[in-house]
Structure formats: structure tokens, C-alpha cells
Amino acid sequence: MFVIENRTGCRFLTVDAYLNAVPFYEKNGFRFMTQDDDDPHTRLMYFDLLDIV
């Protein structure tokens, strides 16, 4: 399947963003995975690549 007619790809970019970098990622279209992150230092965020197609 991967050698002939390769149709693999990715759809989401994910980051574990430091809190001081969150505004940068939000400005660039990333969204929070959940509103209830347990880590006091980072937030889990994602970007859907279909948004740029």
C-alpha cells in the first residue's frame, strides 16, 4: 500500500506549547485540544491542515 499509489499523509500538527508561546500559536491558527490541561507549564494545541486547503 505504501509503495504503490501512496495515499498517506498527515492532517494535524500538534504542539505542547509553553504558556508564554500560546499567543504565538493562537495567532497562527492553533486551537486547544482541551480546556482542562493538567500541566501548569504547557498547553496541548493542534492545527488542522485542512484549514489551509
C-alpha positions in Angstrom: 0.0 0.0 0.0 2.8 2.4 0.8 4.9 1.6 -2.3 2.1 1.6 -4.9 -0.4 4.5 -5.0 0.8 6.1 -1.8 -2.1 8.0 -0.3 -0.6 8.6 3.2 -0.3 12.0 4.7 -1.0 14.0 7.8 -3.8 16.2 8.7 -3.0 17.7 12.1 0.0 19.4 13.6 0.3 19.2 17.3 2.4 21.1 19.8 3.0 21.0 23.5 3.3 24.8 23.8 4.9 26.7 26.7 2.5 29.1 28.2 4.4 32.2 27.0 4.3 30.8 23.4 0.5 30.2 23.4 -0.4 33.6 21.9 2.0 32.9 19.0 0.3 29.6 18.2 -3.2 31.1 18.6 -2.2 33.9 16.2 -1.2 31.3 13.7 -4.5 29.3 13.9 -3.7 26.6 16.5 -6.5 25.6 18.9 -6.5 24.0 22.3 -7.0 20.2 22.4 -8.9 20.5 25.7 -9.7 23.3 28.1 -8.6 21.2 31.1 -4.8 20.7 30.7 -3.2 19.4 33.9 0.3 20.7 33.2 0.9 24.2 34.7 3.8 24.8 32.2 2.4 23.9 28.8 -0.8 23.6 26.8 -1.6 20.9 24.2 -2.6 22.6 20.9 -3.4 21.5 17.3 -3.7 22.9 13.8 -5.9 21.3 11.2 -4.1 21.4 7.9 -7.5 21.2 6.0 -7.9 24.9 7.1 -5.3 25.9 4.6 -6.6 23.9 1.6 
